[in-house]
Amino acid sequence: MTINWKPSAHGALATLRANFEARKNAIAVPDTAATSCTKVWTPAEYPNRGPMMPLSLLTYAQIGLWDNADKPETFVDPKTGQMRKRYKGLRYKVSIEGWTVPASLIQKRSGAQFSRGVQLRQAGEFELKIVDVNRSTGKFSAAFADELRSLIARNDPEDLYGVLSDRHGGFRYFEHQYVHVRFTTDDEGAMMPEVTLYVDGQTLVADQMTAKFISPKQHGAGLRYHQYVDRCGYAEHVANQRTARLAQPVGGSQA
């Protein structure tokens, strides 16, 4: 599936883009954050709670872009067998699964050390409903609100944004941990997403997203693009394990 995206040249959206362009130099924030970090990260008891680990500690990650536009309005409840109406939330989200351990200790079936889904909104809606609202209630500091507004001002109004959060003990956001998604054109002219994670002054850019290797079940659930970040040789480790299993004699050794 290809996301059809093209900046509007006229109308209200073009005006909005022009206004954002005029604000570009209002707040100076570097495009690439520093990669130094002194924080020590301890995994939460549950991967869907707490803030994300510093990106400098990340050894392996899976990043996915989900699009709910094609989901049917109704579905069969697997528990009751009855037809139910699907809840229509936001269209896009980014899923993040991360580990800080060596390749030999990564067990995908046991789950990631950090796992989160980040709901995404276009720039105007994100600034109005997330940045402005949370700044007015004191949930966002002035520095964090300015950081987000500066990023929005330097990019296209149709880009997507989201802040990492969880719902443990009530809904809460984690300052200086957010996502920016923009769409670029590949060599064949198709629009492809580029996902940038911002975590406490560090950045990770997933700019090689692909639709390959997505299973029918994942596609049916809304996964459209994904990318693996492998800093610990996990793929090589898995391949070596597979080779070792195939080399083992069937039925044990012969006398």
PENORCOR-V174318 format. One record per helix or strand of 2 or more residues. SS is the DSSP state (H for helix, E for strand). FROM is the first residue (numbers start at 1). TO is the last residue. If there is no record, write none. Layout:
ss->SS from->FROM to->TO
ss->SS from->FROM to->TO
//
This chain:
ss->H from->11 to->22
ss->H from->55 to->57
ss->E from->60 to->67
ss->E from->74 to->76
ss->E from->83 to->85
ss->E from->92 to->99
ss->H from->103 to->105
ss->H from->108 to->110
ss->E from->114 to->119
ss->E from->121 to->122
ss->H from->123 to->136
ss->H from->142 to->153
ss->E from->160 to->166
ss->E from->172 to->185
ss->E from->191 to->199
ss->E from->202 to->206
ss->H from->216 to->221
ss->E from->223 to->230
ss->H from->234 to->247
//
